[in-house]
């Protein structure tokens, strides 16, 4: 799906106006055999029709009938660290932007950079998830949908998000912990195994798998592009018709 740029729309409008006016001039010339009358008619028609089109558009702008509002949704990506959440969520965000809907991207790393010293205990994580839920609610009040990616390892925090936000779509990015360790080029799992990182899901902290995820993506068997296609298709079918 492609987005129509302003430049393309302007050029299309100009070429259509030239074609329509030329057609009018040719018709007038064929019937009356006067080039001056044909040119004058074409110029007058262009001026009047541009003005009428402007009035017509302004009038329809005030009419609500036939408009369909896209209800904001939240794609909530959850899974073990290094399961592939951020990579897939980034590409899904890029694809959904092409639909030209109000959309924001929220990732755990960006939020923790803005709000340091949040903590990683169960209570800390649950409080943090409620903060994110409030942020998403604020965006949704302004008709903005969201693509969010957080480990969110606990059932109660994911349940809180589901209760707080509208049209919440849980995307469980599933991966075996050994697969995640192999992807760990930053050494986070190694630091967790050595005790440097505490409360690390998949090592010394539990990750509670979602029991009712709308979409399950197994990155052990599914590639990124295929996963993105599945998620985008789901959103288009259910929320962007």
Secondary structure, DSSP 8 states (H G I E B T S, - for coil): -----HHHHHHHHHHHHHHHHHHHHHHHHHHH--HHHHHHHHHHHHHHHHHHHHHHHHHHHT--TT-------EEEEE-STTSSHHHHHHHHHHHHHTT---EEEEEHHHHHHHS-----SHHHHHHHHHHHHHHHHHHHHTT-EEEEE-----HHHHHHHHHHSSSEEEEEEE--HHHHHHH-TT-HHHHHHHTSS-S-BTTTB-----SS-SEEEETTTS-HHHHHHHHHHHHHHHT--
